[in-house]
Amino acid sequence: MFQNTPQNVTDLHDFVALLEERDELRRIALEVDSHLEIAAITDRVCKGAAGRRALLFERVRGHRLPVLTNLFGSLRRAAWAVGLDEADQLRLLLADELARFSHGSATERLCRLLAEPAWQPQLVATGPCREVVEAAPDLRQLPALHCWPGDGGRFLTQPLVFSRDPETGRGNCGMYRIQLFGRDQATLRWRPGSGGVRHQAAWAKRGEAMPVTIVLGGDPAAIYAACAPLPEGADELALAGWLRRRPLAMVPCLTSDLAVPASAEFVIEGLVEPGASRIEGPFGNHRGCYDSAAPAALLRVTALTHRQNPLFPATITGPPPMESGYLAKLSERLLLALLQADFPQIVAINMPMETIFHGVTLLAVRREQEGDIAELARALWGRKPFSRAKLLLFVDEQTDVQDAQGCFWRAINRLDAERNLLRDGHRLAIDATRLPGRPLALDPAVKTLLERRWSEYGLDA
Ligand SMILES: Cc1cc2nc3c(=O)[nH]c(=O)nc-3n(C[C@H](O)[C@H](O)[C@H](O)COP(=O)(O)O)c2cc1C
């Protein structure tokens, strides 16, 4: 019997202990380089080497700190990280909770669930992340990775970025990549539409410097929540609290009125002056090419604290399968629960890793009447993250959407372009719920015969 359980994890150290006990983590004692080497090893492991385990690099050239990668690099580990035994529990638990609310859309019900007092983060005076307060913060001490040869420098690749709206006081926690420059400068590359961008615009409008705090580590459920596809108004830290079934402990920042997870490994506090920017990148991305160098918000560090013996978490972005793909697969379960609350005819979904989560979605649906698939496609294109789907492929409820190859084979080869295709600008939907032609299937009697006699044919020896 295991001593550590996913439910008891509160920080990266607990999670490492759990993974070691379950033989899901490898320690690398050989000295390795944070410049390209760690990323290349991790990439190879993500692609199948060493059983795709999480990696703890104990000796990093020129640094005192160990580097942890591929922590969430399997669906099982991603589920354990958020306190579950397996990923599908997320869908089942959330569906049950949403059913408690009788009115409103799935988004409204999720927001009401996450607003419940039981899940709200709680402020405590101090915590492990304050064990060491650096008198002279210096980002150069961090073993930040240079991942791909053409990258513009060293990046924090798994940071939690905290900010708040100056008008409403509402906080945001997102995962945005960060490039480090010298002792005390860092760029924040938040995409248009992200919580960070909205807050930055609101602070700039007031002509005031924006407090931002970057966290590395903490409760793995909070790390997941930072990149979860939550609708606006749903709080990331409350999601982490809900997943853990207990509120997240937060400590006040030293140089601003933000608060951050007490169990973090590192806390980097800083200010973004209105209009302050610096060129960041290039950066190798998950589409398999480099994001070009471009201006990004510039943060000046005001404080740096950490644990006594911190772990430095990092992830590698690149061609799938990669760690972020499994985080996305966990999110697929969350999205399915939300979708089913609004559209009960949706039976299952698959957002293949190869299409970077939002590119293609396969949906198994119970079809009720003529024209309802077109209506469903339009409704999905109207909501995040499906608004970015280049292709929605609908199959009938008997078809296994996890078999993406089978779905494409059936749909593309048999569809009637006049009847089964729906276009919306640059987006396409395929209604493969009722394809023309009689489907091939084995004779049932022969199928039973084969099952009975298979071993007699001697083919498995
Ligand atoms: C490993 C990883 C890296 C990411 N990097 C970025 C990034 O650099 N910029 C960005 O805007 N989103 C990035 N994302 C996606 C955001 O974390 C995600 O969209 C999140 O929901 C944003 O939160 P927000 O809606 O509060 O802005 C990344 C996600 C992952 C898993």
PDBQT file of the ligand as one rigid body, heavy atoms in Angstrom, charges set to zero:
ROOT
HETATM    1  C1  LIG A 501       3.302  25.251 -20.281  1.00  0.00    +0.000 C 
HETATM    2  C2  LIG A 501       2.348  26.358 -20.643  1.00  0.00    +0.000 A 
HETATM    3  C3  LIG A 501       2.844  27.553 -21.118  1.00  0.00    +0.000 A 
HETATM    4  C4  LIG A 501       1.992  28.598 -21.434  1.00  0.00    +0.000 A 
HETATM    5  N1  LIG A 501       2.512  29.776 -21.878  1.00  0.00    +0.000 NA
HETATM    6  C5  LIG A 501       1.699  30.823 -22.116  1.00  0.00    +0.000 A 
HETATM    7  C6  LIG A 501       2.245  32.079 -22.479  1.00  0.00    +0.000 A 
HETATM    8  O1  LIG A 501       3.459  32.244 -22.599  1.00  0.00    +0.000 OA
HETATM    9  N2  LIG A 501       1.383  33.114 -22.673  1.00  0.00    +0.000 N 
HETATM   10  C7  LIG A 501       0.016  32.970 -22.535  1.00  0.00    +0.000 A 
HETATM   11  O2  LIG A 501      -0.714  33.963 -22.693  1.00  0.00    +0.000 OA
HETATM   12  N3  LIG A 501      -0.522  31.774 -22.220  1.00  0.00    +0.000 NA
HETATM   13  C8  LIG A 501       0.289  30.705 -21.996  1.00  0.00    +0.000 A 
HETATM   14  N4  LIG A 501      -0.248  29.500 -21.644  1.00  0.00    +0.000 N 
HETATM   15  C9  LIG A 501      -1.719  29.335 -21.603  1.00  0.00    +0.000 C 
HETATM   16  C10 LIG A 501      -2.297  29.971 -20.352  1.00  0.00    +0.000 C 
HETATM   17  O3  LIG A 501      -1.642  29.540 -19.191  1.00  0.00    +0.000 OA
HETATM   18  C11 LIG A 501      -3.765  29.647 -20.218  1.00  0.00    +0.000 C 
HETATM   19  O4  LIG A 501      -4.418  30.118 -21.358  1.00  0.00    +0.000 OA
HETATM   20  C12 LIG A 501      -4.387  30.244 -18.981  1.00  0.00    +0.000 C 
HETATM   21  O5  LIG A 501      -5.731  29.811 -18.906  1.00  0.00    +0.000 OA
HETATM   22  C13 LIG A 501      -4.341  31.756 -19.020  1.00  0.00    +0.000 C 
HETATM   23  O6  LIG A 501      -5.027  32.276 -17.901  1.00  0.00    +0.000 OA
HETATM   24  P1  LIG A 501      -5.840  33.661 -18.017  1.00  0.00    +0.000 P 
HETATM   25  O7  LIG A 501      -7.083  33.354 -18.808  1.00  0.00    +0.000 OA
HETATM   26  O8  LIG A 501      -6.105  33.993 -16.583  1.00  0.00    +0.000 OA
HETATM   27  O9  LIG A 501      -4.974  34.629 -18.697  1.00  0.00    +0.000 OA
HETATM   28  C14 LIG A 501       0.593  28.439 -21.307  1.00  0.00    +0.000 A 
HETATM   29  C15 LIG A 501       0.098  27.216 -20.836  1.00  0.00    +0.000 A 
HETATM   30  C16 LIG A 501       0.942  26.203 -20.514  1.00  0.00    +0.000 A 
HETATM   31  C17 LIG A 501       0.375  24.891 -19.992  1.00  0.00    +0.000 C 
ENDROOT
TORSDOF 0
